[in-house]
Amino acid sequence: MTAQNSEKPPSRKQRLQEKQRRQLSVVDTVDKAEGKVRKAEAELAVAVAEAVQVFGGEEAASEGLDMSVEEIRRFLGMVGGESDDDGDDSDSDSDNETDSDADESDSAAEAEDKKAELVTA
């Protein structure tokens, strides 16, 4: 006696839907990870700016942090409102805003507040 599988194989449409579901899931995961990276970079930029003040300059901070002067300047530029990209996030989909997006906005505001404190200190 041979065992027969009573289930039909998934249709082409079902296979495509499953593939698209997996792709969307991966894209969502990457988007969330990118948000975390941006948040971490903003926090690091604030810390580097503080280190430059504490160490007394970019060169000293570079040595103290074991970071190149170019990296130091890049992070200082981030705190100063500049960035390597054009800063245009017009392709982001505001309909998909999540709690992590709100946390990201809060962190950016906190980074701006810390930057203002450093500038006035």
PyRosetta script that sets phi, psi and omega in degrees:
from pyrosetta import init, pose_from_sequence

init()
pose = pose_from_sequence("MTAQNSEKPPSRKQRLQEKQRRQLSVVDTVDKAEGKVRKAEAELAVAVAEAVQVFGGEEAASEGLDMSVEEIRRFLGMVGGESDDDGDDSDSDSDNETDSDADESDSAAEAEDKKAELVTA")
pose.set_psi(1, 136.3)
pose.set_omega(1, 177.8)
pose.set_phi(2, -109.3)
pose.set_psi(2, 142.4)
pose.set_omega(2, 178.9)
pose.set_phi(3, -82.0)
pose.set_psi(3, 132.6)
pose.set_omega(3, 178.7)
pose.set_phi(4, -109.3)
pose.set_psi(4, 139.2)
pose.set_omega(4, 177.8)
pose.set_phi(5, -84.4)
pose.set_psi(5, 115.7)
pose.set_omega(5, -176.7)
pose.set_phi(6, -77.9)
pose.set_psi(6, -15.7)
pose.set_omega(6, 179.7)
pose.set_phi(7, -80.5)
pose.set_psi(7, 139.1)
pose.set_omega(7, 175.9)
pose.set_phi(8, -80.2)
pose.set_psi(8, 147.7)
pose.set_omega(8, 174.9)
pose.set_phi(9, -63.8)
pose.set_psi(9, 151.2)
pose.set_omega(9, -178.9)
pose.set_phi(10, -62.4)
pose.set_psi(10, 146.3)
pose.set_omega(10, 179.6)
pose.set_phi(11, -72.9)
pose.set_psi(11, 168.7)
pose.set_omega(11, 177.0)
pose.set_phi(12, -57.0)
pose.set_psi(12, -43.2)
pose.set_omega(12, -179.7)
pose.set_phi(13, -62.2)
pose.set_psi(13, -44.3)
pose.set_omega(13, 179.6)
pose.set_phi(14, -64.2)
pose.set_psi(14, -41.1)
pose.set_omega(14, 178.2)
pose.set_phi(15, -62.6)
pose.set_psi(15, -42.4)
pose.set_omega(15, 179.4)
pose.set_phi(16, -65.4)
pose.set_psi(16, -42.6)
pose.set_omega(16, 179.0)
pose.set_phi(17, -62.0)
pose.set_psi(17, -40.9)
pose.set_omega(17, 178.6)
pose.set_phi(18, -65.6)
pose.set_psi(18, -42.3)
pose.set_omega(18, 178.5)
pose.set_phi(19, -62.0)
pose.set_psi(19, -44.7)
pose.set_omega(19, 179.4)
pose.set_phi(20, -64.6)
pose.set_psi(20, -38.8)
pose.set_omega(20, 178.3)
pose.set_phi(21, -61.2)
pose.set_psi(21, -44.1)
pose.set_omega(21, 178.7)
pose.set_phi(22, -64.9)
pose.set_psi(22, -41.5)
pose.set_omega(22, 179.6)
pose.set_phi(23, -63.2)
pose.set_psi(23, -45.2)
pose.set_omega(23, 179.0)
pose.set_phi(24, -63.3)
pose.set_psi(24, -37.4)
pose.set_omega(24, 177.9)
pose.set_phi(25, -62.6)
pose.set_psi(25, -43.1)
pose.set_omega(25, 179.6)
pose.set_phi(26, -66.8)
pose.set_psi(26, -42.0)
pose.set_omega(26, 178.5)
pose.set_phi(27, -61.3)
pose.set_psi(27, -42.1)
pose.set_omega(27, 178.3)
pose.set_phi(28, -61.7)
pose.set_psi(28, -43.2)
pose.set_omega(28, 178.9)
pose.set_phi(29, -61.6)
pose.set_psi(29, -44.0)
pose.set_omega(29, 179.0)
pose.set_phi(30, -64.1)
pose.set_psi(30, -43.1)
pose.set_omega(30, 178.8)
pose.set_phi(31, -58.8)
pose.set_psi(31, -44.2)
pose.set_omega(31, 179.2)
pose.set_phi(32, -64.2)
pose.set_psi(32, -41.3)
pose.set_omega(32, 179.4)
pose.set_phi(33, -64.7)
pose.set_psi(33, -40.4)
pose.set_omega(33, 177.7)
pose.set_phi(34, -62.2)
pose.set_psi(34, -38.9)
pose.set_omega(34, 176.8)
pose.set_phi(35, -61.2)
pose.set_psi(35, -42.0)
pose.set_omega(35, 178.6)
pose.set_phi(36, -64.9)
pose.set_psi(36, -38.7)
pose.set_omega(36, 179.1)
pose.set_phi(37, -64.2)
pose.set_psi(37, -45.1)
pose.set_omega(37, 178.6)
pose.set_phi(38, -60.5)
pose.set_psi(38, -42.2)
pose.set_omega(38, 179.6)
pose.set_phi(39, -63.0)
pose.set_psi(39, -45.4)
pose.set_omega(39, 179.8)
pose.set_phi(40, -63.9)
pose.set_psi(40, -40.7)
pose.set_omega(40, 178.6)
pose.set_phi(41, -64.1)
pose.set_psi(41, -39.1)
pose.set_omega(41, 178.5)
pose.set_phi(42, -63.2)
pose.set_psi(42, -43.2)
pose.set_omega(42, 178.3)
pose.set_phi(43, -65.3)
pose.set_psi(43, -40.6)
pose.set_omega(43, 178.1)
pose.set_phi(44, -65.0)
pose.set_psi(44, -39.0)
pose.set_omega(44, 178.9)
pose.set_phi(45, -60.5)
pose.set_psi(45, -43.1)
pose.set_omega(45, 178.4)
pose.set_phi(46, -63.6)
pose.set_psi(46, -42.8)
pose.set_omega(46, 179.6)
pose.set_phi(47, -64.0)
pose.set_psi(47, -39.9)
pose.set_omega(47, 178.9)
pose.set_phi(48, -66.0)
pose.set_psi(48, -41.7)
pose.set_omega(48, 178.4)
pose.set_phi(49, -60.7)
pose.set_psi(49, -41.3)
pose.set_omega(49, 177.7)
pose.set_phi(50, -65.4)
pose.set_psi(50, -40.0)
pose.set_omega(50, 179.3)
pose.set_phi(51, -63.0)
pose.set_psi(51, -39.3)
pose.set_omega(51, 178.6)
pose.set_phi(52, -60.6)
pose.set_psi(52, -41.1)
pose.set_omega(52, 178.1)
pose.set_phi(53, -67.5)
pose.set_psi(53, -43.6)
pose.set_omega(53, -177.7)
pose.set_phi(54, -66.3)
pose.set_psi(54, -41.6)
pose.set_omega(54, -178.8)
pose.set_phi(55, -79.5)
pose.set_psi(55, -16.7)
pose.set_omega(55, 176.3)
pose.set_phi(56, 92.4)
pose.set_psi(56, 13.8)
pose.set_omega(56, 176.4)
pose.set_phi(57, 155.0)
pose.set_psi(57, 170.4)
pose.set_omega(57, -176.9)
pose.set_phi(58, -66.5)
pose.set_psi(58, -43.2)
pose.set_omega(58, -178.3)
pose.set_phi(59, -62.2)
pose.set_psi(59, -47.3)
pose.set_omega(59, -179.4)
pose.set_phi(60, -65.0)
pose.set_psi(60, -40.5)
pose.set_omega(60, 178.1)
pose.set_phi(61, -64.7)
pose.set_psi(61, -38.3)
pose.set_omega(61, 178.5)
pose.set_phi(62, -58.7)
pose.set_psi(62, -45.7)
pose.set_omega(62, 179.4)
pose.set_phi(63, -69.3)
pose.set_psi(63, -44.7)
pose.set_omega(63, -177.4)
pose.set_phi(64, -66.2)
pose.set_psi(64, -32.8)
pose.set_omega(64, -177.9)
pose.set_phi(65, -97.3)
pose.set_psi(65, -3.5)
pose.set_omega(65, -176.2)
pose.set_phi(66, 54.1)
pose.set_psi(66, 52.0)
pose.set_omega(66, -176.8)
pose.set_phi(67, -136.4)
pose.set_psi(67, 143.0)
pose.set_omega(67, -179.5)
pose.set_phi(68, -67.9)
pose.set_psi(68, 155.3)
pose.set_omega(68, 178.0)
pose.set_phi(69, -61.5)
pose.set_psi(69, -35.1)
pose.set_omega(69, 178.4)
pose.set_phi(70, -61.7)
pose.set_psi(70, -42.4)
pose.set_omega(70, 177.9)
pose.set_phi(71, -64.2)
pose.set_psi(71, -42.9)
pose.set_omega(71, 178.2)
pose.set_phi(72, -57.0)
pose.set_psi(72, -47.8)
pose.set_omega(72, -178.3)
pose.set_phi(73, -65.2)
pose.set_psi(73, -36.8)
pose.set_omega(73, 178.3)
pose.set_phi(74, -62.4)
pose.set_psi(74, -43.8)
pose.set_omega(74, 179.0)
pose.set_phi(75, -68.8)
pose.set_psi(75, -37.4)
pose.set_omega(75, 176.2)
pose.set_phi(76, -63.1)
pose.set_psi(76, -37.6)
pose.set_omega(76, 176.5)
pose.set_phi(77, -63.8)
pose.set_psi(77, -35.6)
pose.set_omega(77, 177.9)
pose.set_phi(78, -65.7)
pose.set_psi(78, -40.9)
pose.set_omega(78, 179.6)
pose.set_phi(79, -68.9)
pose.set_psi(79, -32.4)
pose.set_omega(79, 179.8)
pose.set_phi(80, -78.3)
pose.set_psi(80, 1.8)
pose.set_omega(80, 178.4)
pose.set_phi(81, 93.9)
pose.set_psi(81, -0.3)
pose.set_omega(81, 177.4)
pose.set_phi(82, -94.7)
pose.set_psi(82, 161.0)
pose.set_omega(82, 174.2)
pose.set_phi(83, -154.3)
pose.set_psi(83, 166.9)
pose.set_omega(83, -179.5)
pose.set_phi(84, -69.7)
pose.set_psi(84, -29.9)
pose.set_omega(84, -179.4)
pose.set_phi(85, -92.2)
pose.set_psi(85, 178.6)
pose.set_omega(85, -176.8)
pose.set_phi(86, -79.8)
pose.set_psi(86, -4.0)
pose.set_omega(86, 176.6)
pose.set_phi(87, 73.7)
pose.set_psi(87, 7.7)
pose.set_omega(87, -178.1)
pose.set_phi(88, -89.3)
pose.set_psi(88, 108.4)
pose.set_omega(88, 178.4)
pose.set_phi(89, -103.1)
pose.set_psi(89, 30.7)
pose.set_omega(89, -175.7)
pose.set_phi(90, -66.7)
pose.set_psi(90, -17.4)
pose.set_omega(90, 179.4)
pose.set_phi(91, -83.8)
pose.set_psi(91, -3.7)
pose.set_omega(91, 179.3)
pose.set_phi(92, -74.9)
pose.set_psi(92, 147.6)
pose.set_omega(92, -175.7)
pose.set_phi(93, -98.6)
pose.set_psi(93, 103.8)
pose.set_omega(93, -176.6)
pose.set_phi(94, -68.4)
pose.set_psi(94, -17.0)
pose.set_omega(94, 178.3)
pose.set_phi(95, -69.1)
pose.set_psi(95, -20.1)
pose.set_omega(95, -176.9)
pose.set_phi(96, -102.2)
pose.set_psi(96, 26.3)
pose.set_omega(96, -179.2)
pose.set_phi(97, -67.4)
pose.set_psi(97, 132.4)
pose.set_omega(97, -178.9)
pose.set_phi(98, -120.1)
pose.set_psi(98, 178.8)
pose.set_omega(98, 177.1)
pose.set_phi(99, -60.8)
pose.set_psi(99, -36.1)
pose.set_omega(99, 179.5)
pose.set_phi(100, -65.6)
pose.set_psi(100, -32.4)
pose.set_omega(100, 175.6)
pose.set_phi(101, -65.9)
pose.set_psi(101, -40.2)
pose.set_omega(101, 178.7)
pose.set_phi(102, -65.5)
pose.set_psi(102, -41.4)
pose.set_omega(102, 176.8)
pose.set_phi(103, -60.8)
pose.set_psi(103, -39.2)
pose.set_omega(103, 178.5)
pose.set_phi(104, -60.6)
pose.set_psi(104, -43.8)
pose.set_omega(104, 179.2)
pose.set_phi(105, -64.4)
pose.set_psi(105, -41.4)
pose.set_omega(105, 177.6)
pose.set_phi(106, -61.6)
pose.set_psi(106, -42.3)
pose.set_omega(106, -179.9)
pose.set_phi(107, -65.7)
pose.set_psi(107, -38.5)
pose.set_omega(107, 178.2)
pose.set_phi(108, -64.5)
pose.set_psi(108, -39.9)
pose.set_omega(108, 177.8)
pose.set_phi(109, -65.3)
pose.set_psi(109, -41.5)
pose.set_omega(109, 177.7)
pose.set_phi(110, -63.1)
pose.set_psi(110, -40.3)
pose.set_omega(110, 178.1)
pose.set_phi(111, -62.5)
pose.set_psi(111, -40.7)
pose.set_omega(111, 177.7)
pose.set_phi(112, -64.3)
pose.set_psi(112, -41.2)
pose.set_omega(112, 178.4)
pose.set_phi(113, -62.6)
pose.set_psi(113, -43.2)
pose.set_omega(113, 178.8)
pose.set_phi(114, -65.0)
pose.set_psi(114, -38.2)
pose.set_omega(114, 178.0)
pose.set_phi(115, -61.7)
pose.set_psi(115, -43.5)
pose.set_omega(115, 179.9)
pose.set_phi(116, -62.8)
pose.set_psi(116, -40.0)
pose.set_omega(116, 177.4)
pose.set_phi(117, -62.7)
pose.set_psi(117, -41.8)
pose.set_omega(117, -179.5)
pose.set_phi(118, -66.4)
pose.set_psi(118, -38.8)
pose.set_omega(118, -178.2)
pose.set_phi(119, -67.6)
pose.set_psi(119, -38.7)
pose.set_omega(119, -178.2)
pose.set_phi(120, -83.0)
pose.set_psi(120, -14.9)
pose.set_omega(120, -177.3)
pose.set_phi(121, -73.3)
pose.dump_pdb("model.pdb")
